[in-house]
Amino acid sequence: MKRPLIPTGIVLGITLILSGALAPNAFPSNAHFPQPWRQDAVVQGRDETYNTERFLHELTFDHLQIPPGVTDNGIRGTGGSVSSRRLYLDFRFRNDFGFNHDRQGFLLDIQRGEDLDGAYQRQLVGFRHNLTDRTELWIQGDVFSDKSESDVYFSARRHLNGNSWIHGSWILPDTYFNDKTDTDDEFIRKPQSFFLQWYQAHEATHPTLGTTASLTVSPTSEFLSRTENLQVENESLKAALTHRFRQQSWHWHFEISGERTRRQYRLFGVDESASSAFSRDQIKLATRVTDTGRRYHPYLGLYYLDLDEEGYFGRALDDVGFTRRREHTIYGGLSLPLSARTTLTPGLYLSLPDIRQTFAENRDRRHHSFTGKLALPFKTIISERDHAILTLNPTFYLHKFGFGGGNLQLHWPM
């Protein structure tokens, strides 16, 4: 597993202290950031089997304000308890330090997030050069003291007419691994990932209203880990489409995101010799409407998750299993001003999940009945000048008696 440039304890502390709230669920999709091949994902995989409320937690802990866009400067973060021993974290700090009349810039992009293969963290540092008024070239790196673990990003952006742009990246994960590693592991087919993104703003005065489409493709790679006694082939595709617009006082948000991953494992060792495939197909659909013309800004949303996983899940679980989840959720709420700087935004989440989960090691789960949560986010403006908002969000279960987890969020544009 990669070691961060910033110590884990400090990152965790910053995330928990600064994590941040933000108008009812903005559904930031991490598929709008490049999601390249990760060694820990294909070798280890995630180290947990999801409980019944896992994705309901993520929905109730989602960013409440529209977060900074994929290339906007700022801090945004959310952290919340999804079990007695685990936190869900989604944190990003990005800044483009422009100089030379903004013809060049130093890029810093710190990310800590989670996908279906588990938690990840990236500390991208790089340089931007404006080749022309409309064309930018970027080079970035996720750099580690162990040179074999460093990733390299080559990117270009072309600004189009109508406040839109198209962005492409060629990513070389663990670029120097075969030459620099001090282990007996090696790439048989080196990984690479390609990222493509298109953005179109609908209103110059409201840059959060617009359309963003993103795609990360990781073609077939093959990795031999003698350390973990396995060989794995991997290919994946991750995509997202977000569309925000307004009709008079009605603000609409639509999002669809998905993943398709295929892996082929060959396990070997003293007591094992086997081959096992792994497949994952996921789709998320979300829509929300907010009436800003009414006093308390009521909102209503729908959310749907479709997840199928089957096969060998990696060395962390070291198990063969099957997961099928279909989750339908309706939610709504409103904003209640408590003072000039503080607002209570209660939300009600009603879900009907259909879960079938089977593993060889008797970690089965069956669930087909109502689940729900009540969220009570207290939003506080901590800097009017910077539009910085801190939110404390306690939640409570509706389908059983108990505390549903605490959530802390931070939204700080820069």
Secondary structure per residue as TSV (DSSP state, phi and psi in degrees):
chain	resnum	aa	ss	phi	psi
A	1	M	-	360.0	140.0
A	2	K	-	-70.3	145.7
A	3	R	-	-99.2	134.1
A	4	P	-	-75.5	154.2
A	5	L	S	-63.7	-38.3
A	6	I	S	-96.1	131.6
A	7	P	-	-53.9	144.2
A	8	T	H	-55.8	-41.6
A	9	G	H	-61.0	-39.2
A	10	I	H	-69.2	-43.4
A	11	V	H	-60.2	-45.0
A	12	L	H	-61.7	-42.8
A	13	G	H	-62.6	-46.5
A	14	I	H	-60.1	-43.2
A	15	T	H	-63.3	-42.9
A	16	L	H	-72.7	-38.9
A	17	I	H	-75.3	-39.1
A	18	L	H	-98.5	-11.1
A	19	S	-	-52.2	141.1
A	20	G	-	-138.2	141.4
A	21	A	-	-85.3	160.6
A	22	L	-	-155.3	360.0
A	23	A	-	360.0	146.8
A	24	P	-	-53.8	142.0
A	25	N	-	-3.2	113.9
A	26	A	-	-89.9	-6.4
A	27	F	-	47.4	58.4
A	28	P	-	-69.3	120.1
A	29	S	-	-94.8	124.7
A	30	N	G	-68.5	-11.6
A	31	A	G	-68.7	-11.9
A	32	H	G	-81.7	-3.6
A	33	F	S	-105.9	150.5
A	34	P	-	-56.3	134.0
A	35	Q	-	-122.6	77.8
A	36	P	-	-75.3	170.3
A	37	W	-	-52.8	137.8
A	38	R	-	-128.2	131.2
A	39	Q	H	-62.8	-43.0
A	40	D	H	-65.7	-27.8
A	41	A	H	-69.4	-46.4
A	42	V	H	-81.4	-27.1
A	43	V	H	-89.9	-51.1
A	44	Q	T	-90.0	-42.2
A	45	G	-	69.0	-175.3
A	46	R	-	-75.9	157.9
A	47	D	S	-108.2	21.2
A	48	E	-	-143.3	152.1
A	49	T	-	-99.8	126.5
A	50	Y	-	-64.0	139.9
A	51	N	-	-84.0	179.4
A	52	T	T	-61.6	-40.4
A	53	E	T	-93.1	9.0
A	54	R	H	-54.2	-49.7
A	55	F	H	-82.1	-23.6
A	56	L	H	-65.4	-38.8
A	57	H	H	-58.9	-49.1
A	58	E	H	-58.2	-40.1
A	59	L	H	-65.9	-43.0
A	60	T	H	-75.1	-17.4
A	61	F	T	-97.9	3.6
A	62	D	S	-61.6	157.2
A	63	H	-	-58.7	131.7
A	64	L	S	-90.1	-23.1
A	65	Q	S	-102.3	154.3
A	66	I	-	-60.9	118.8
A	67	P	-	-74.3	166.1
A	68	P	-	-53.2	142.6
A	69	G	-	-64.1	175.5
A	70	V	T	-62.8	-20.5
A	71	T	T	-123.1	14.0
A	72	D	-	-86.9	145.6
A	73	N	-	-76.2	149.3
A	74	G	E	146.1	177.9
A	75	I	E	-115.7	134.7
A	76	R	E	-145.5	137.3
A	77	G	E	-158.9	151.8
A	78	T	E	-144.3	137.3
A	79	G	E	-141.0	134.4
A	80	G	E	-154.4	156.8
A	81	S	E	-82.2	122.5
A	82	V	S	-107.9	-5.5
A	83	S	S	-162.3	180.0
A	84	S	S	-67.8	-15.9
A	85	R	S	-130.9	7.6
A	86	R	-	-136.8	139.0
A	87	L	E	-107.8	141.7
A	88	Y	E	-94.7	125.8
A	89	L	E	-127.0	137.6
A	90	D	E	-142.8	103.6
A	91	F	E	-132.8	139.8
A	92	R	E	-147.7	133.1
A	93	F	E	-124.0	121.0
A	94	R	E	-130.8	137.7
A	95	N	E	-149.0	135.8
A	96	D	E	-108.2	104.5
A	97	F	E	-87.2	88.7
A	98	G	E	-74.4	148.1
A	99	F	E	-149.3	174.9
A	100	N	T	55.1	52.3
A	101	H	T	58.2	32.9
A	102	D	T	65.8	19.6
A	103	R	T	-76.5	-23.3
A	104	Q	E	-130.6	165.7
A	105	G	E	-159.0	146.0
A	106	F	E	-92.7	127.6
A	107	L	E	-105.8	130.9
A	108	L	E	-130.4	125.4
A	109	D	E	-141.3	102.0
A	110	I	E	-103.4	125.4
A	111	Q	E	-128.6	141.0
A	112	R	E	-138.6	117.9
A	113	G	E	-148.3	-164.3
A	114	E	E	-152.6	138.4
A	115	D	E	-128.2	-166.9
A	116	L	T	-72.6	-8.7
A	117	D	T	-98.0	3.3
A	118	G	E	114.9	-170.5
A	119	A	E	-76.9	151.3
A	120	Y	E	-144.4	161.8
A	121	Q	E	-147.6	142.3
A	122	R	E	-137.3	142.8
A	123	Q	E	-127.8	87.8
A	124	L	E	-85.8	126.4
A	125	V	E	-120.9	144.7
A	126	G	E	-171.3	-165.9
A	127	F	E	-141.5	138.6
A	128	R	E	-115.5	135.7
A	129	H	E	-129.7	126.3
A	130	N	E	-84.5	103.5
A	131	L	S	-67.7	-42.4
A	132	T	S	-137.7	-176.4
A	133	D	S	-62.8	-24.2
A	134	R	S	-114.3	-6.8
A	135	T	E	-122.8	128.4
A	136	E	E	-119.9	143.7
A	137	L	E	-116.8	135.2
A	138	W	E	-123.7	146.0
A	139	I	E	-134.2	130.2
A	140	Q	E	-136.5	159.0
A	141	G	E	-144.1	141.6
A	142	D	E	-98.8	92.6
A	143	V	-	-101.2	137.8
A	144	F	-	-131.1	159.7
A	145	S	S	-63.9	-33.1
A	146	D	S	-81.6	104.4
A	147	K	G	-59.6	-24.4
A	148	S	G	-69.3	-15.6
A	149	E	G	-98.4	-0.8
A	150	S	-	-77.9	138.5
A	151	D	E	-104.8	148.8
A	152	V	E	-123.8	133.1
A	153	Y	E	-116.9	125.4
A	154	F	E	-111.3	123.8
A	155	S	E	-136.4	156.4
A	156	A	E	-142.5	145.7
A	157	R	E	-132.9	134.2
A	158	R	E	-119.5	118.9
A	159	H	E	-82.3	130.1
A	160	L	E	-105.3	-178.4
A	161	N	T	-73.3	154.8
A	162	G	T	74.8	34.0
A	163	N	T	56.3	48.6
A	164	S	E	-132.5	165.7
A	165	W	E	-156.2	163.5
A	166	I	E	-128.0	138.0
A	167	H	E	-131.6	136.3
A	168	G	E	-133.6	145.2
A	169	S	E	-135.8	142.0
A	170	W	E	-113.6	118.9
A	171	I	E	-115.1	131.8
A	172	L	E	-115.4	93.6
A	173	P	T	-70.7	144.0
A	174	D	T	45.8	52.4
A	175	T	T	-53.5	-42.3
A	176	Y	T	-106.3	23.4
A	177	F	H	-58.5	-51.8
A	178	N	H	-62.0	-29.9
A	179	D	H	-87.8	-27.3
A	180	K	H	-110.6	-14.5
A	181	T	-	-68.9	146.8
A	182	D	S	-101.2	15.1
A	183	T	S	-107.1	178.5
A	184	D	S	-92.2	7.1
A	185	D	-	-75.9	155.8
A	186	E	E	-160.7	156.2
A	187	F	E	-86.7	130.5
A	188	I	E	-89.2	-41.5
A	189	R	E	-126.2	116.6
A	190	K	-	-67.3	143.2
A	191	P	-	-79.6	153.1
A	192	Q	-	-154.2	154.2
A	193	S	E	-134.8	146.1
A	194	F	E	-121.6	130.5
A	195	F	E	-121.3	132.8
A	196	L	E	-133.6	134.1
A	197	Q	E	-141.4	140.3
A	198	W	E	-126.9	136.8
A	199	Y	E	-133.9	138.3
A	200	Q	E	-136.3	115.5
A	201	A	E	-81.0	141.2
A	202	H	E	-91.6	-31.5
A	203	E	E	-138.9	128.0
A	204	A	T	-63.2	-31.0
A	205	T	T	-83.7	-11.8
A	206	H	E	-131.6	79.2
A	207	P	E	-64.6	-16.6
A	208	T	E	-76.7	-12.7
A	209	L	E	-92.0	120.3
A	210	G	E	167.4	-168.3
A	211	T	E	-126.9	133.1
A	212	T	E	-129.7	128.7
A	213	A	E	-124.6	131.5
A	214	S	E	-136.7	147.5
A	215	L	E	-147.3	128.6
A	216	T	E	-119.0	122.6
A	217	V	E	-117.3	126.8
A	218	S	E	-118.2	101.1
A	219	P	E	-64.3	175.1
A	220	T	E	-59.2	127.7
A	221	S	E	-126.6	163.4
A	222	E	E	-141.0	126.6
A	223	F	E	-127.0	132.2
A	224	L	E	-108.3	115.7
A	225	S	E	-111.3	98.1
A	226	R	T	-71.7	-23.9
A	227	T	T	-62.9	-40.8
A	228	E	T	-103.5	6.2
A	229	N	T	56.3	51.3
A	230	L	E	-154.5	159.7
A	231	Q	E	-129.5	133.8
A	232	V	E	-137.3	133.8
A	233	E	E	-101.3	143.0
A	234	N	E	-143.1	140.2
A	235	E	E	-145.6	143.2
A	236	S	E	-152.3	159.9
A	237	L	E	-141.5	130.0
A	238	K	E	-130.1	136.6
A	239	A	E	-146.7	156.5
A	240	A	E	-153.4	146.2
A	241	L	E	-134.8	123.9
A	242	T	E	-123.6	135.8
A	243	H	E	-136.4	120.1
A	244	R	E	-123.0	133.4
A	245	F	E	-154.0	171.9
A	246	R	E	-134.4	147.6
A	247	Q	E	-126.6	102.9
A	248	Q	T	56.1	-117.7
A	249	S	T	-91.0	-0.5
A	250	W	E	-91.8	122.1
A	251	H	E	-106.4	123.0
A	252	W	E	-110.9	147.1
A	253	H	E	-139.0	126.9
A	254	F	E	-126.8	141.8
A	255	E	E	-149.8	140.3
A	256	I	E	-133.7	134.2
A	257	S	E	-141.6	157.7
A	258	G	E	-162.9	167.6
A	259	E	E	-144.7	140.9
A	260	R	E	-130.7	118.1
A	261	T	E	-129.7	137.0
A	262	R	E	-132.3	132.4
A	263	R	E	-135.8	152.2
A	264	Q	E	-131.1	117.1
A	265	Y	E	-103.9	143.3
A	266	R	E	-124.1	115.6
A	267	L	E	-99.8	137.4
A	268	F	E	-146.7	156.0
A	269	G	S	165.0	-170.6
A	270	V	S	-63.1	-43.2
A	271	D	S	-111.4	11.2
A	272	E	-	-146.8	147.3
A	273	S	E	-158.5	102.3
A	274	A	E	-155.8	160.3
A	275	S	E	-121.0	142.5
A	276	S	E	-151.0	135.4
A	277	A	E	-90.7	162.7
A	278	F	E	-140.0	136.0
A	279	S	E	-134.6	144.8
A	280	R	E	-140.7	131.9
A	281	D	E	-133.7	124.2
A	282	Q	E	-135.7	140.7
A	283	I	E	-136.9	134.3
A	284	K	E	-121.4	133.4
A	285	L	E	-124.2	135.6
A	286	A	E	-146.5	140.7
A	287	T	E	-144.7	147.7
A	288	R	E	-152.3	144.1
A	289	V	E	-132.2	137.6
A	290	T	E	-125.0	131.9
A	291	D	E	-96.7	96.8
A	292	T	T	-78.7	-6.6
A	293	G	T	-81.7	-16.9
A	294	R	S	-92.0	158.7
A	295	R	T	-59.3	-44.9
A	296	Y	T	-100.7	12.8
A	297	H	-	48.4	58.5
A	298	P	-	-65.9	149.3
A	299	Y	E	-138.5	155.1
A	300	L	E	-140.1	136.7
A	301	G	E	-139.4	156.0
A	302	L	E	-126.7	141.9
A	303	Y	E	-141.3	137.5
A	304	Y	E	-137.2	133.1
A	305	L	E	-122.0	133.7
A	306	D	E	-130.0	114.2
A	307	L	E	-134.5	125.7
A	308	D	E	-127.0	127.2
A	309	E	E	-136.3	141.5
A	310	E	E	-156.0	136.9
A	311	G	E	121.7	-152.9
A	312	Y	E	-87.1	127.2
A	313	F	-	-93.2	2.5
A	314	G	-	105.0	172.0
A	315	R	T	-68.0	-25.9
A	316	A	T	-62.3	-48.3
A	317	L	T	-85.7	-31.9
A	318	D	T	50.2	51.3
A	319	D	-	-150.4	153.9
A	320	V	E	-102.1	134.3
A	321	G	E	-156.7	-176.3
A	322	F	E	-143.9	131.6
A	323	T	E	-130.2	131.3
A	324	R	E	-135.9	118.1
A	325	R	E	-129.2	131.1
A	326	R	E	-128.9	113.4
A	327	E	E	-125.9	121.9
A	328	H	E	-110.4	126.5
A	329	T	E	-133.6	134.7
A	330	I	E	-119.6	139.9
A	331	Y	E	-148.3	161.9
A	332	G	E	-166.2	169.5
A	333	G	E	-179.1	-168.8
A	334	L	-	-157.8	173.3
A	335	S	-	-114.0	128.0
A	336	L	E	-118.8	105.6
A	337	P	E	-64.5	129.7
A	338	L	-	-104.1	-27.1
A	339	S	S	-160.2	-175.9
A	340	A	S	-63.0	-26.5
A	341	R	S	-115.9	-10.9
A	342	T	E	-121.0	136.0
A	343	T	E	-133.9	137.3
A	344	L	E	-98.9	128.2
A	345	T	-	-123.0	75.4
A	346	P	-	-67.0	143.0
A	347	G	E	-137.4	143.1
A	348	L	E	-116.1	127.5
A	349	Y	E	-120.9	120.1
A	350	L	E	-120.3	122.2
A	351	S	E	-131.7	149.9
A	352	L	E	-128.9	87.0
A	353	P	E	-84.4	145.6
A	354	D	E	-117.8	106.9
A	355	I	E	-121.4	127.4
A	356	R	E	-130.2	118.4
A	357	Q	E	-137.7	123.5
A	358	T	E	-135.3	130.9
A	359	F	E	-129.4	155.1
A	360	A	T	-63.5	-28.6
A	361	E	T	-92.5	32.4
A	362	N	S	61.7	38.7
A	363	R	-	-108.2	51.6
A	364	D	-	-76.7	153.6
A	365	R	E	-148.6	130.8
A	366	R	E	-130.0	132.2
A	367	H	E	-156.4	127.3
A	368	H	E	-149.2	79.1
A	369	S	S	-165.3	176.0
A	370	F	-	-65.6	138.5
A	371	T	E	-132.3	155.0
A	372	G	E	-166.2	162.6
A	373	K	E	-144.3	151.2
A	374	L	E	-110.6	125.3
A	375	A	E	-111.9	139.0
A	376	L	-	-128.4	71.1
A	377	P	-	-73.2	127.3
A	378	F	E	-102.1	110.9
A	379	K	E	-98.3	127.0
A	380	T	E	-123.7	128.2
A	381	I	E	-79.2	114.6
A	382	I	E	-97.6	-13.2
A	383	S	E	-154.6	107.2
A	384	E	T	-66.2	-38.9
A	385	R	T	-62.0	-40.9
A	386	D	T	-94.7	-0.8
A	387	H	T	56.5	38.1
A	388	A	E	-89.5	134.9
A	389	I	E	-131.6	132.9
A	390	L	E	-116.2	134.6
A	391	T	E	-130.1	133.6
A	392	L	E	-109.3	124.9
A	393	N	E	-129.0	88.0
A	394	P	E	-77.9	143.9
A	395	T	E	-129.2	157.5
A	396	F	E	-139.5	139.0
A	397	Y	E	-68.7	146.8
A	398	L	S	-106.0	-22.8
A	399	H	S	-91.7	-6.2
A	400	K	S	-157.8	160.3
A	401	F	S	-80.6	123.1
A	402	G	S	159.7	163.5
A	403	F	E	-74.6	132.5
A	404	G	E	-97.0	9.6
A	405	G	E	109.1	141.8
A	406	G	E	-96.4	151.2
A	407	N	E	-139.0	134.3
A	408	L	E	-123.8	135.1
A	409	Q	E	-135.3	153.2
A	410	L	E	-137.7	137.5
A	411	H	E	-130.4	116.1
A	412	W	E	-142.2	88.8
A	413	P	E	-64.2	152.3
A	414	M	-	-135.0	360.0
